[in-house]
Amino acid sequence: MKFRSIFILMVLVGLLLFEVGCTSPQPKSTTEVVVASDHFPSWNESSTKQQIIDFVTKTTTTGSPDFIPEADCIAIFDNDGTLWSEQPMYSQMAYGIDYIKKEAPNHPDWKSKEPFKSVVSGDLEALMKGGEKALVELIMASHAGMTTSEFEKSVSAWLEKAKHPKTGKAFNQMISQPMVELLDYLRSNGYKTFIVSGGGIDFMRVWAEKAYGIPPYQVIGSSIKSKYETVDGVPVINNFLNSISLITKKESLGVSTNTSVNDQSLLPAIRTGIMQC
């Protein structure tokens, strides 16, 4: 479906740049005015906003030459740089750092072992100098070696207490309100909304529905290898230490998206590099 690919490109590029409303929008029906006022309270009146409304109208109006059946209406948003805060660091990294500090007393060797030494001492500049290798070690130590249920509880407990260092707000409140409004508008018109991210899928699934209105099964992201096991008669999913299944970035976005959505028409948008994290 070419229209789905077109819409993904629009969401990830052109429609993310809000224009200051200097020109009047194109005339629209009373219904469209109500929809816009209901769903875009934080948006300026602009050509960008009008293009969104026009696109959704023509793809959801029966009889339109651009009509798309509701079952095929899919919009995928890049989470990184579009929905959640990136400054001074990603929320997931903030969780990893807090987790290492909390668990440090149980790991005395971390005081002299990098990247944990830098985390425990609060030297984030030294941590970043360790590059991708250091960040992967940080994430593995704070995300793996536990069941998915244990990890979910750990992240949920962190979200209740952790605050963004600059705003003092909870990290799951540090999101783009205009994009959340767009997600809501699309869903109200029959579109299914997904997010894709280089971030961990298990981390995002904990709070994506409350923050974005996107259910866990419509989250696409990097993952750690896991295994179904029975512990004390209870079935669990365990995340392995030092075993990454897939990092969702660049070309691997196609693999991740196809695994979750199973739609080859999405691949042209991915191949252009537009969906890079």
C-alpha positions as a printed NumPy array, in Angstrom:
array([[  0.   ,   0.   ,   0.   ],
       [  1.846,   3.055,  -1.216],
       [ -0.235,   5.448,   0.851],
       [  0.956,   3.93 ,   4.094],
       [  4.564,   4.438,   3.113],
       [  3.8  ,   8.024,   2.099],
       [  2.115,   8.705,   5.407],
       [  5.018,   7.271,   7.402],
       [  7.382,   9.593,   5.558],
       [  5.129,  12.555,   6.276],
       [  4.929,  11.745,   9.977],
       [  8.653,  11.218,  10.383],
       [  9.846,  14.226,   8.409],
       [  7.722,  17.053,   7.045],
       [  4.885,  16.912,   9.52 ],
       [  7.227,  17.064,  12.49 ],
       [  8.229,  20.643,  11.626],
       [  5.5  ,  22.91 ,  12.895],
       [  4.976,  26.041,  10.852],
       [  4.101,  29.31 ,  12.513],
       [  0.63 ,  30.124,  11.207],
       [  1.175,  33.106,   8.931],
       [ -1.162,  31.986,   6.2  ],
       [ -4.793,  31.031,   6.472],
       [ -5.567,  27.307,   6.125],
       [ -7.587,  26.045,   3.19 ],
       [-11.369,  26.141,   3.624],
       [-12.717,  23.069,   5.371],
       [-16.053,  21.688,   6.407],
       [-17.653,  22.225,   9.796],
       [-16.824,  18.639,  10.723],
       [-13.131,  19.154,   9.992],
       [-13.057,  22.361,  12.043],
       [-14.479,  20.498,  15.026],
       [-11.988,  17.67 ,  14.614],
       [ -9.071,  20.09 ,  14.414],
       [-10.15 ,  22.108,  17.429],
       [-10.787,  18.94 ,  19.424],
       [ -7.509,  17.248,  18.646],
       [ -4.882,  19.931,  18.021],
       [ -5.114,  22.422,  20.919],
       [ -1.344,  22.985,  21.072],
       [ -0.823,  23.381,  17.313],
       [ -0.607,  26.629,  15.366],
       [ -2.911,  27.118,  12.409],
       [ -0.57 ,  26.276,   9.548],
       [ -0.235,  24.524,   6.219],
       [  1.348,  21.546,   8.009],
       [ -1.685,  21.059,  10.194],
       [ -3.997,  21.434,   7.207],
       [ -2.009,  18.87 ,   5.188],
       [ -2.512,  16.348,   7.979],
       [ -6.255,  16.962,   8.09 ],
       [ -6.527,  16.808,   4.29 ],
       [ -4.525,  13.584,   4.114],
       [ -6.555,  11.847,   6.81 ],
       [ -9.826,  13.074,   5.272],
       [ -9.07 ,  11.768,   1.784],
       [ -7.718,   8.425,   3.006],
       [-10.68 ,   7.737,   5.305],
       [-13.549,   9.029,   3.155],
       [-15.4  ,   6.26 ,   1.338],
       [-15.47 ,   6.935,  -2.389],
       [-12.316,   9.026,  -2.353],
       [ -9.719,   7.919,  -4.951],
       [ -7.186,   7.869,  -2.095],
       [ -9.397,   5.872,   0.279],
       [ -7.598,   3.252,   2.397],
       [ -9.6  ,   0.479,   4.107],
       [ -9.434,   0.89 ,   7.869],
       [ -7.654,  -2.448,   8.277],
       [ -4.775,  -1.032,   6.215],
       [ -4.508,   2.357,   7.956],
       [ -1.189,   2.231,   9.818],
       [  0.968,   5.129,  11.033],
       [  4.405,   4.516,  12.551],
       [  6.129,   7.227,  14.568],
       [  9.821,   7.355,  15.374],
       [  9.95 ,   7.649,  19.168],
       [ 13.466,   9.12 ,  19.352],
       [ 13.506,  12.835,  18.675],
       [  9.787,  12.822,  17.952],
       [  7.927,  11.713,  21.057],
       [ 10.135,  11.433,  24.133],
       [ 12.731,  13.781,  25.589],
       [ 16.359,  13.335,  24.542],
       [ 17.967,  15.917,  26.839],
       [ 20.073,  15.719,  28.879],
       [ 19.798,  11.979,  28.075],
       [ 17.267,   9.384,  27.01 ],
       [ 14.873,   8.225,  29.724],
       [ 16.106,   4.674,  29.346],
       [ 19.691,   5.704,  30.035],
       [ 18.559,   7.652,  33.101],
       [ 16.874,   4.489,  34.362],
       [ 20.035,   2.458,  33.709],
       [ 22.201,   4.915,  35.629],
       [ 19.826,   5.008,  38.618],
       [ 19.605,   1.218,  38.614],
       [ 23.41 ,   0.82 ,  38.698],
       [ 23.699,   3.305,  41.562],
       [ 20.981,   1.462,  43.508],
       [ 22.564,  -1.951,  42.959],
       [ 26.18 ,  -0.827,  43.475],
       [ 26.337,  -1.973,  47.149],
       [ 25.676,  -5.53 ,  45.937],
       [ 28.546,  -5.294,  43.431],
       [ 31.704,  -4.015,  45.179],
       [ 33.735,  -4.729,  42.042],
       [ 31.856,  -1.953,  40.231],
       [ 33.833,   0.647,  42.203],
       [ 36.904,  -0.157,  40.127],
       [ 35.359,  -1.549,  36.937],
       [ 34.25 ,   0.607,  34.029],
       [ 31.726,   1.728,  32.977],
       [ 30.201,   1.151,  36.414],
       [ 32.953,   3.084,  38.211],
       [ 32.031,   6.23 ,  36.256],
       [ 28.319,   5.731,  36.9  ],
       [ 28.735,   5.194,  40.641],
       [ 31.033,   8.212,  40.945],
       [ 28.672,  10.367,  38.89 ],
       [ 31.211,  11.004,  36.141],
       [ 28.877,  10.916,  33.135],
       [ 31.482,  12.513,  30.865],
       [ 33.811,   9.551,  31.444],
       [ 30.88 ,   7.184,  30.864],
       [ 30.125,   8.735,  27.482],
       [ 33.778,   8.485,  26.471],
       [ 33.367,   4.724,  26.723],
       [ 31.188,   4.889,  23.615],
       [ 28.686,   2.269,  22.504],
       [ 30.503,  -0.542,  24.326],
       [ 30.085,   1.2  ,  27.688],
       [ 26.429,   2.006,  27.052],
       [ 25.667,  -1.581,  26.052],
       [ 27.289,  -2.834,  29.278],
       [ 25.236,  -0.34 ,  31.259],
       [ 22.005,  -1.417,  29.6  ],
       [ 22.729,  -5.136,  29.927],
       [ 23.52 ,  -4.817,  33.635],
       [ 20.311,  -2.889,  34.297],
       [ 17.927,  -4.687,  31.942],
       [ 18.95 ,  -8.353,  31.8  ],
       [ 19.342, -11.135,  34.343],
       [ 15.685, -10.862,  35.41 ],
       [ 12.279, -11.898,  34.169],
       [ 10.224,  -9.55 ,  32.031],
       [  7.76 ,  -9.188,  34.924],
       [ 10.551,  -8.233,  37.328],
       [ 11.884,  -5.716,  34.839],
       [  8.435,  -4.19 ,  34.35 ],
       [  8.058,  -3.746,  38.116],
       [ 11.536,  -2.212,  38.334],
       [ 10.801,   0.35 ,  35.611],
       [  7.349,   1.143,  37.032],
       [  8.808,   1.768,  40.494],
       [ 11.499,   4.005,  38.988],
       [  8.955,   6.044,  37.025],
       [  6.991,   6.757,  40.196],
       [ 10.009,   8.352,  41.904],
       [ 12.473,   9.547,  39.249],
       [ 12.287,  13.151,  38.102],
       [ 13.749,  14.897,  35.079],
       [ 16.794,  16.905,  36.269],
       [ 15.73 ,  20.131,  34.55 ],
       [ 11.93 ,  20.176,  34.771],
       [ 11.278,  18.109,  37.894],
       [  8.585,  16.192,  36.016],
       [  8.264,  12.433,  35.799],
       [ 10.146,  11.049,  32.791],
       [  6.976,   9.65 ,  31.246],
       [  5.598,  13.199,  31.208],
       [  8.57 ,  14.491,  29.217],
       [  6.905,  13.887,  25.872],
       [  5.841,  15.965,  22.868],
       [  2.249,  17.098,  23.42 ],
       [  1.681,  18.041,  19.741],
       [  2.722,  14.55 ,  18.656],
       [  0.484,  12.937,  21.282],
       [ -2.395,  15.004,  19.912],
       [ -1.589,  13.82 ,  16.396],
       [ -1.553,  10.198,  17.538],
       [ -4.963,  10.675,  19.144],
       [ -6.339,  12.347,  15.998],
       [ -5.174,   9.497,  13.79 ],
       [ -6.69 ,   6.857,  16.059],
       [ -9.992,   8.727,  16.184],
       [-10.059,   8.406,  12.39 ],
       [ -9.373,   4.677,  12.286],
       [ -5.575,   4.601,  12.043],
       [ -3.575,   2.112,  14.077],
       [ -0.534,   3.828,  15.599],
       [  2.844,   2.232,  16.278],
       [  6.135,   3.598,  17.594],
       [  9.592,   2.434,  16.542],
       [ 12.758,   3.182,  18.504],
       [ 16.374,   2.262,  19.014],
       [ 15.375,   2.114,  22.678],
       [ 14.528,  -1.106,  24.45 ],
       [ 11.139,  -2.573,  23.633],
       [ 10.576,  -3.865,  27.191],
       [ 11.37 ,  -0.437,  28.674],
       [  8.993,   1.424,  26.359],
       [  6.183,  -1.091,  26.738],
       [  5.901,  -0.29 ,  30.445],
       [  4.642,   3.248,  29.868],
       [  3.863,   3.737,  26.157],
       [  0.137,   3.173,  26.561],
       [ -0.279,   5.688,  29.397],
       [  1.956,   8.297,  27.745],
       [  1.026,   7.878,  24.068],
       [ -2.11 ,   5.76 ,  24.017],
       [ -0.131,   3.06 ,  22.179],
       [ -0.563,  -0.49 ,  23.543],
       [  2.551,  -2.602,  24.283],
       [  2.006,  -4.865,  21.263],
       [  2.342,  -1.852,  18.934],
       [  5.797,  -0.912,  20.2  ],
       [  8.799,  -1.765,  18.005],
       [ 12.297,  -1.553,  19.485],
       [ 15.604,  -3.15 ,  20.38 ],
       [ 15.461,  -6.325,  22.424],
       [ 17.471,  -8.68 ,  24.595],
       [ 17.365, -12.409,  23.909],
       [ 14.871, -14.128,  26.152],
       [ 13.734, -17.634,  26.975],
       [ 10.56 , -19.219,  28.241],
       [ 11.181, -21.103,  31.469],
       [  9.273, -22.561,  34.404],
       [ 10.487, -21.411,  37.821],
       [  8.918, -23.03 ,  40.881],
       [  6.035, -24.126,  38.72 ],
       [  5.436, -20.619,  37.365],
       [  6.   , -19.859,  33.65 ],
       [  8.283, -16.824,  33.114],
       [ 10.2  , -15.081,  30.34 ],
       [ 13.835, -14.541,  31.327],
       [ 16.095, -11.953,  29.703],
       [ 19.644, -13.246,  29.289],
       [ 22.735, -11.352,  30.377],
       [ 25.12 , -10.262,  27.601],
       [ 22.813, -11.421,  24.826],
       [ 21.196,  -8.799,  22.589],
       [ 18.599, -10.04 ,  20.126],
       [ 18.238,  -6.964,  17.923],
       [ 19.24 ,  -3.313,  18.006],
       [ 16.673,  -1.283,  16.091],
       [ 18.617,   1.238,  14.025],
       [ 19.334,   1.979,  10.38 ],
       [ 18.802,  -1.097,   8.178],
       [ 17.595,  -3.274,  11.069],
       [ 14.527,  -1.046,  11.324],
       [ 13.145,  -3.006,   8.403],
       [ 13.583,  -6.293,  10.254],
       [ 12.037,  -4.931,  13.441],
       [  9.098,  -3.334,  11.654],
       [  8.376,  -6.381,   9.531],
       [  8.546,  -8.62 ,  12.604],
       [  5.891,  -6.528,  14.335],
       [  3.736,  -5.271,  11.457],
       [  4.485,  -7.801,   8.683],
       [  3.909,  -5.368,   5.837],
       [  6.394,  -5.145,   2.978],
       [  4.932,  -1.825,   1.81 ],
       [  6.58 ,  -0.185,   4.822],
       [ 10.077,  -1.034,   3.598],
       [ 10.478,   1.778,   1.01 ],
       [ 10.214,   4.351,   3.807],
       [ 12.774,   2.432,   5.827],
       [ 15.241,   2.035,   2.961],
       [ 15.38 ,   5.791,   2.424],
       [ 16.965,   6.192,   5.848],
       [ 14.136,   8.449,   6.961],
       [ 13.338,   6.147,   9.868],
       [ 16.825,   6.155,  11.369],
       [ 16.908,   6.6  ,  15.132]])
